[in-house]
């Protein structure tokens, strides 16, 4: 007997292309490719090795954190404190290295500081049941302030005995590719696999989809949430270390407002702020698109004041697109 | 031997007497329709069986063995499964992922352990086949009908070979055709020798699948009899208090 449901079900047996074109990341990727193509036609500067290198390096920082943000958003939360975790981590590593410590120990301390921010966020959100928005808004303010206290609000540009190593790690390149890009690639591949193939990943999406169901299924929701915020903070800490090396100097306004760019990258890439959806590739492509837009405005000689307009439009178009697609179903 | 026996179960929350001296038994492969008005003590009784509450007095035994549940997991170990009213499914995941949520089978690759999706899909396909439901393991729950969602929630309970499945209002808020589908699912559970406790406000559903009915009013069991010996009119009277006891 063929019922209406059968017909509906059968029509969902899509080809891989039909499935592909239903993915937001696919369209964002097309948009990024088109933007690149248009730019390379309009200006010779875009395809120059130097510029491509810069684009690849600049977007990597945002993309690394956007992967952490995707985990948080997919679990139904939000982390506004990442920009401040970036500066805290960068400040910890620079102060530690300036005082004569080696790179690896200082990097460990920097990551530890960032993880502590994540731990605190996670505990307040998961165990005290406070809204993620408020908690991370608080730590956004607190962590940056801590970075100021730590450095006495001074710029640090001398990193002790491992000075050159730090600059090489954050700003150097191997085989023509900037180091942050390598970090991003490794993180992206590992996290794509983790999201899909581990219980941690699967449960993260379950919490975002229906937290109550996750609790009833016996998933340790609270512990998992803490680990998610710690992961997000860790990506911010990692970016902070790399940015310190790239810039060669650290000031307390590093990473200011970065959380919004990161959230934008994750959302453009298909992360749903209502929870339950998001993917690593999308976050990376979203970050790339934002950087290409920023870069193109500079190359085309358009005032960078327009940057926010373009990115803002893109966020809204991406989410509106998602809306319309769901309505059609 | 009875599958589940309550003897003299009472539960009070402070001064409030939620259940007083309820004694009841259920056989294997039997469907018990549990009815009562809001606040009559149905949920309290169910939560005692599911291990959410401990009774203030009285005893629970499964297959002749006295059991004490401290936590829901204790009840699950004794083969008691619960299908929640809101179904407790994650809409954004596939049917198979929901069936296995929290119990995903893992495979090893050297030191790495990863989820065995192939096994999840084959096992859930098998469960859906047993339930004669047209649900596909890879389908997202978001795109499913109410009946299919019930099938997923029920398949979830079957994963652990349960002895007793409790269902809280499984036919509320779904279409007429889907109600028939859900009632069929309940019959299939019964045919497998599973005892089903069905809580519902819908008289026709109770009378079409139950073997036995029990009515609670203000924490007391006012009726316990085979479904054939009662009628919807009598049950309505018992629920409202127009008939004192039967």
HADDOCK unambig.tbl for C-alpha pairs under 7 A between the chains (distance, minus, plus):
assign (segid A and resid 197 and name CA) (segid B and resid 114 and name CA) 5.22 0.50 0.50
assign (segid A and resid 197 and name CA) (segid B and resid 115 and name CA) 5.25 0.50 0.50
assign (segid A and resid 198 and name CA) (segid B and resid 114 and name CA) 5.19 0.50 0.50
assign (segid A and resid 198 and name CA) (segid B and resid 115 and name CA) 5.68 0.50 0.50
assign (segid A and resid 199 and name CA) (segid B and resid 115 and name CA) 6.79 0.50 0.50
assign (segid A and resid 206 and name CA) (segid B and resid 90 and name CA) 5.68 0.50 0.50
assign (segid A and resid 209 and name CA) (segid B and resid 90 and name CA) 4.90 0.50 0.50
assign (segid A and resid 209 and name CA) (segid B and resid 91 and name CA) 5.89 0.50 0.50
assign (segid A and resid 209 and name CA) (segid B and resid 92 and name CA) 5.50 0.50 0.50
assign (segid A and resid 210 and name CA) (segid B and resid 89 and name CA) 6.74 0.50 0.50
assign (segid A and resid 210 and name CA) (segid B and resid 90 and name CA) 4.89 0.50 0.50
assign (segid A and resid 212 and name CA) (segid B and resid 88 and name CA) 6.62 0.50 0.50
assign (segid A and resid 213 and name CA) (segid B and resid 88 and name CA) 4.23 0.50 0.50
assign (segid A and resid 213 and name CA) (segid B and resid 89 and name CA) 5.56 0.50 0.50
assign (segid A and resid 213 and name CA) (segid B and resid 90 and name CA) 6.44 0.50 0.50
assign (segid A and resid 217 and name CA) (segid B and resid 101 and name CA) 6.20 0.50 0.50
assign (segid A and resid 217 and name CA) (segid B and resid 102 and name CA) 5.47 0.50 0.50
assign (segid A and resid 218 and name CA) (segid B and resid 102 and name CA) 6.05 0.50 0.50
assign (segid A and resid 219 and name CA) (segid B and resid 102 and name CA) 5.48 0.50 0.50
assign (segid A and resid 276 and name CA) (segid B and resid 92 and name CA) 5.89 0.50 0.50
